[in-house]
Amino acid sequence: MSLSRARETVFQVLCALDLSPSSPKKALSLFNGYAALSEDEKKYAESLLTKVFRFRQKLDALYKPHLKRWKVSRLATVDRNLLRIALHEIFYGDVPPPVAIHEVLELAKRYGNEQSPSFIHGILGSILKKASRK
């Protein structure tokens, strides 16, 4: 089972929720790509979306210290939501860090700006380096 499509759907719904607040479950059910997911992908997407949305401030607090002269509110919606997904999967899910990072970097290449992949990779690398020293 590949969860890439579920992650991409969650990412797109999180971005939509940033622009037009709604219930995460309602937004997911109305999202075009959701219907095309397998049952396992739908379960994963629902769980991931619910958790990332609920704990987004806690997830933001994980990367905020690694932003140099930037505020969370100034981050691009794409970058902010990809960081949230990766951090949730790394620290609170069962996804190995290299897999979580690879997945969000692929999404950053498709949806972010030219600097998004390197920016996200740098932030996640810095967080993991700090976490490994503890």
C-alpha positions as CSV (number, residue, x, y, z in Angstrom):
1,M,0.0,0.0,0.0
2,S,1.4,3.4,-1.0
3,L,0.4,6.3,1.2
4,S,1.7,9.0,-1.1
5,R,-1.7,9.8,-2.5
6,A,-3.2,10.0,1.0
7,R,-0.4,12.4,2.0
8,E,-0.9,14.5,-1.1
9,T,-4.7,14.7,-0.4
10,V,-4.1,15.7,3.2
11,F,-1.6,18.3,2.1
12,Q,-4.0,19.8,-0.4
13,V,-6.9,19.8,2.2
14,L,-4.6,21.5,4.8
15,C,-3.8,24.2,2.3
16,A,-7.4,24.7,1.6
17,L,-8.3,24.9,5.3
18,D,-5.6,27.6,5.7
19,L,-7.4,29.7,3.1
20,S,-11.0,28.8,4.0
21,P,-11.5,27.5,7.5
22,S,-13.9,24.6,7.8
23,S,-14.2,21.2,9.5
24,P,-11.3,19.0,8.4
25,K,-13.5,15.9,7.9
26,K,-16.0,18.0,5.9
27,A,-13.2,19.5,3.8
28,L,-11.7,16.1,3.1
29,S,-15.1,14.5,2.1
30,L,-15.7,17.3,-0.4
31,F,-12.2,17.1,-1.8
32,N,-12.1,15.7,-5.4
33,G,-9.1,13.4,-4.9
34,Y,-10.6,11.8,-1.8
35,A,-13.0,9.5,-3.7
36,A,-10.2,8.0,-5.7
37,L,-8.3,6.8,-2.7
38,S,-8.4,3.2,-1.6
39,E,-10.0,2.4,1.8
40,D,-6.6,2.1,3.5
41,E,-5.6,5.4,2.0
42,K,-8.8,7.0,3.1
43,K,-8.3,5.8,6.7
44,Y,-4.7,7.1,6.7
45,A,-5.7,10.4,5.2
46,E,-8.5,10.9,7.7
47,S,-6.2,10.1,10.7
48,L,-3.3,12.2,9.4
49,L,-5.5,15.2,8.6
50,T,-7.3,15.1,11.9
51,K,-4.1,14.9,13.9
52,V,-2.1,17.4,11.9
53,F,-5.0,19.9,12.0
54,R,-5.6,19.4,15.7
55,F,-2.0,19.7,16.7
56,R,-0.8,22.2,14.1
57,Q,0.2,24.8,16.8
58,K,2.3,22.1,18.6
59,L,3.9,21.1,15.3
60,D,4.6,24.7,14.4
61,A,6.4,25.0,17.8
62,L,8.7,22.2,16.7
63,Y,10.1,24.1,13.7
64,K,9.6,27.7,14.9
65,P,13.0,27.9,16.7
66,H,14.7,26.8,13.4
67,L,13.3,29.7,11.4
68,K,15.9,32.4,11.1
69,R,14.3,35.9,11.3
70,W,11.0,34.4,10.1
71,K,7.6,34.1,11.7
72,V,5.4,31.1,11.2
73,S,2.7,33.4,9.7
74,R,5.2,34.5,7.0
75,L,5.8,31.0,5.7
76,A,4.3,30.0,2.5
77,T,1.2,27.8,3.0
78,V,2.8,25.0,1.1
79,D,6.0,25.0,3.2
80,R,4.1,25.3,6.5
81,N,1.8,22.4,5.8
82,L,4.5,20.1,4.5
83,L,6.6,20.8,7.6
84,R,3.6,19.9,9.7
85,I,2.9,16.6,7.9
86,A,6.6,15.5,8.0
87,L,7.0,16.4,11.7
88,H,3.8,14.6,12.7
89,E,4.8,11.5,10.8
90,I,8.4,11.6,12.2
91,F,7.6,12.3,15.9
92,Y,4.1,11.0,16.4
93,G,3.5,8.5,13.6
94,D,5.2,5.3,12.5
95,V,7.0,6.7,9.5
96,P,10.8,6.5,9.4
97,P,12.4,10.0,9.1
98,P,14.0,9.4,5.6
99,V,10.6,8.3,4.2
100,A,8.7,11.2,5.7
101,I,11.3,13.7,4.4
102,H,11.4,12.1,0.9
103,E,7.6,12.3,0.7
104,V,7.3,15.9,1.6
105,L,10.2,16.9,-0.6
106,E,8.5,15.3,-3.6
107,L,5.4,17.3,-2.8
108,A,7.5,20.5,-2.3
109,K,8.9,20.0,-5.8
110,R,5.4,19.8,-7.3
111,Y,3.6,22.4,-5.2
112,G,6.2,24.8,-3.7
113,N,8.4,27.4,-5.2
114,E,11.9,26.8,-6.3
115,Q,13.4,27.2,-2.8
116,S,10.7,25.1,-1.0
117,P,12.5,21.7,-1.2
118,S,15.9,23.0,0.1
119,F,14.2,25.2,2.8
120,I,12.1,22.3,4.1
121,H,15.0,19.8,3.9
122,G,17.2,22.3,5.9
123,I,14.6,22.9,8.6
124,L,13.8,19.1,9.0
125,G,17.5,18.3,9.0
126,S,18.2,20.9,11.7
127,I,15.3,19.5,13.9
128,L,16.4,15.9,13.5
129,K,20.1,16.8,14.3
130,K,19.0,18.6,17.5
131,A,16.6,15.7,18.5
132,S,19.4,13.2,18.0
133,R,21.6,15.1,20.5
134,K,19.1,14.7,23.3
